Amino acid sequence: MKPRPLGRTGMTVSELCLGTMTFGTQTAQDQAHAQIDHALAAGINFIDTAEMYPVNPVSKDTIGRTEEIIGAWNAANSARRGEFILATKHSGSGMAHVRDGAPISGATIRATLESSLKRLRTDYVDLYQFHWPNRGSYMFRQNWSYDPSGQDPAAIRENMIDCLEALQREVDRGTIRAFGLSNESAWGTAQWLHLAEAGHGPRVASIQNEYSLLCRLFDTDMAELSVNEEVGLMAFSPLAAGLLTGKYQGGQVPQGSRMSLVPELGGRKSARVFGAVEAYLDIARRHGIDPVHMALAWALTRPFMMSAIFGATTLAQLDHALGAAEVTLSEEILSEIAAAHKAHPLPY
Ligand SMILES: NC(=O)c1ccc[n+]([C@@H]2O[C@H](COP(=O)([O-])OP(=O)(O)OC[C@H]3O[C@@H](n4cnc5c(N)ncnc54)[C@H](OP(=O)(O)O)[C@@H]3O)[C@@H](O)[C@H]2O)c1
């Protein structure tokens, strides 16, 4: 498992990151703890969570449960806290179940972080991320109807300054080590960078956006910003929520799978997606490579990639994903993937 820099922070993270959003719904606490043990033993040093997890479904009654499950592991393994980089997230505006949907601001950060620290049973978060911008995002299929014309750039920057100052107070008292974004745009990330460089607070270290063989919105403007500014991508849903395993081909919906819980897979189930998946499965088959390994190993070849955050509902899935770290894709496979991408652009 190769280490990669976490922006300009001096910290390093493993190229695979353990996602936790099913801990507390699909994945019970004992299984979640077994996953953390197994991931750390395999060389993963990076765990991603959020105050709002678990998901599928997100509900008022379970918000915070995933952090509590990680907290129970921390409490039982307090001597090991320094072994891994723990990332969590402050929800953005409109999350009705917490703070009545209030936007992220200097007034919400301290209390929200304190609640996460309490649930996580730790004194600090290594990477504190804003889950989505207050102004909204084009992620989660909103790119199809995205319209930024109602935004007020001056008010957005004022809120960013207020947040950066609050984040700096947390850095100063040792409760967070680095700041990251999620579901952000190139314009938004550039504003955060500019304001940090003007002295308002910590520099953005990372950006967590969706990225996979099937979701490549990051490939252009975000790629340029990410590489030139050393704001690495934490790619979420690198297996396209399970689609790239091939298990949903031919109309199959395995019992207990994500699609059995969320039939549209967050807008990823589309008319064109199964043909696109077939093209990637075909490449994997012809080259005798496992499709899960191909999807993850490909993500790791991208120039802006910091870490691919995969999910596993079982220990067997985790073990399967770990094999990707050993795989190097040939030039031939990479050029076939590029051709498949051109033939099946933006399938959802
Ligand atoms: N910032 C954000 O807005 C955001 C959004 C989404 C996710 N995330 C982060 O990214 C992490 C990963 O997201 P994700 O779960 O969507 O990633 P993913 O890696 O694309 O999908 C993982 C899911 O695919 C299925 N799967 C994985 N390996 C498999 C295998 N070998 N065989 C069959 N099925 C397999 C499992 O679902 P089933 O067993 O249920 O089918 C598993 O939960 C999350 O935990 C979270 O930390 C962040």
The ligand as a Tripos MOL2 file, in Angstrom:
@<TRIPOS>MOLECULE
LIG
   48    52     1     0     0
SMALL
NO_CHARGES

@<TRIPOS>ATOM
      1 N1        -18.2910   12.9440    0.2700 N.am      1 LIG1
      2 C1        -19.3930   12.3640   -0.1400 C.2       1 LIG1
      3 O1        -20.3930   13.0120   -0.4760 O.2       1 LIG1
      4 C2        -19.4250   10.8590   -0.2060 C.ar      1 LIG1
      5 C3        -20.4660   10.2100   -0.8960 C.ar      1 LIG1
      6 C4        -20.4390    8.8210   -0.9560 C.ar      1 LIG1
      7 C5        -19.4260    8.1100   -0.3340 C.ar      1 LIG1
      8 N2        -18.4480    8.7680    0.3570 N.ar      1 LIG1
      9 C6        -17.3420    8.0400    1.0370 C.3       1 LIG1
     10 O2        -16.8470    7.0570    0.1550 O.3       1 LIG1
     11 C7        -16.9620    5.7660    0.7550 C.3       1 LIG1
     12 C8        -17.1940    4.7340   -0.3210 C.3       1 LIG1
     13 O3        -18.3920    5.0010   -1.0370 O.3       1 LIG1
     14 P1        -19.1370    3.8040   -1.7530 P.3       1 LIG1
     15 O4        -19.5230    2.7820   -0.7210 O.co2     1 LIG1
     16 O5        -20.1940    4.3730   -2.6060 O.co2     1 LIG1
     17 O6        -17.9290    3.2110   -2.6490 O.3       1 LIG1
     18 P2        -17.7730    2.0670   -3.7040 P.3       1 LIG1
     19 O7        -16.4760    1.4430   -3.3980 O.co2     1 LIG1
     20 O8        -18.0200    2.5900   -5.0610 O.co2     1 LIG1
     21 O9        -18.9710    1.0210   -3.4310 O.3       1 LIG1
     22 C9        -18.8780    0.1450   -2.3450 C.3       1 LIG1
     23 C10       -20.0490   -0.8110   -2.3480 C.3       1 LIG1
     24 O10       -19.9770   -1.7160   -3.4590 O.3       1 LIG1
     25 C11       -20.3330   -3.0160   -3.0330 C.3       1 LIG1
     26 N3        -19.1270   -3.8640   -3.1690 N.ar      1 LIG1
     27 C12       -17.8440   -3.5560   -2.8480 C.ar      1 LIG1
     28 N4        -17.0170   -4.5720   -3.1020 N.ar      1 LIG1
     29 C13       -17.7550   -5.5490   -3.6210 C.ar      1 LIG1
     30 C14       -17.4640   -6.8620   -4.0920 C.ar      1 LIG1
     31 N5        -16.2300   -7.3380   -4.0860 N.pl3     1 LIG1
     32 N6        -18.4900   -7.5950   -4.5690 N.ar      1 LIG1
     33 C15       -19.7350   -7.1210   -4.6050 C.ar      1 LIG1
     34 N7        -20.0810   -5.8850   -4.1520 N.ar      1 LIG1
     35 C16       -19.1060   -5.1140   -3.6630 C.ar      1 LIG1
     36 C17       -20.7590   -2.9110   -1.5690 C.3       1 LIG1
     37 O11       -22.1450   -2.6200   -1.4900 O.3       1 LIG1
     38 P3        -23.2860   -3.7160   -1.2170 P.3       1 LIG1
     39 O12       -22.6760   -4.8930   -0.5240 O.co2     1 LIG1
     40 O13       -24.2810   -2.9920   -0.3940 O.co2     1 LIG1
     41 O14       -23.8580   -4.0210   -2.5600 O.co2     1 LIG1
     42 C18       -19.9950   -1.6970   -1.1120 C.3       1 LIG1
     43 O15       -20.5890   -1.0350   -0.0120 O.3       1 LIG1
     44 C19       -18.0800    5.9170    1.7760 C.3       1 LIG1
     45 O16       -18.0440    4.9540    2.7970 O.3       1 LIG1
     46 C20       -17.7880    7.3010    2.2930 C.3       1 LIG1
     47 O17       -16.7300    7.2540    3.2350 O.3       1 LIG1
     48 C21       -18.4370   10.1240    0.4000 C.ar      1 LIG1
@<TRIPOS>BOND
     1     1     2 1
     2     2     3 2
     3     2     4 1
     4     4     5 ar
     5     4    48 ar
     6     5     6 ar
     7     6     7 ar
     8     7     8 ar
     9     8     9 1
    10     8    48 ar
    11     9    10 1
    12     9    46 1
    13    10    11 1
    14    11    12 1
    15    11    44 1
    16    12    13 1
    17    13    14 1
    18    14    15 2
    19    14    16 1
    20    14    17 1
    21    17    18 1
    22    18    19 2
    23    18    20 1
    24    18    21 1
    25    21    22 1
    26    22    23 1
    27    23    24 1
    28    23    42 1
    29    24    25 1
    30    25    26 1
    31    25    36 1
    32    26    27 ar
    33    26    35 ar
    34    27    28 ar
    35    28    29 ar
    36    29    30 ar
    37    29    35 ar
    38    30    31 1
    39    30    32 ar
    40    32    33 ar
    41    33    34 ar
    42    34    35 ar
    43    36    37 1
    44    36    42 1
    45    37    38 1
    46    38    39 2
    47    38    40 1
    48    38    41 1
    49    42    43 1
    50    44    45 1
    51    44    46 1
    52    46    47 1
@<TRIPOS>SUBSTRUCTURE
     1 LIG1         1 GROUP 0 **** ****
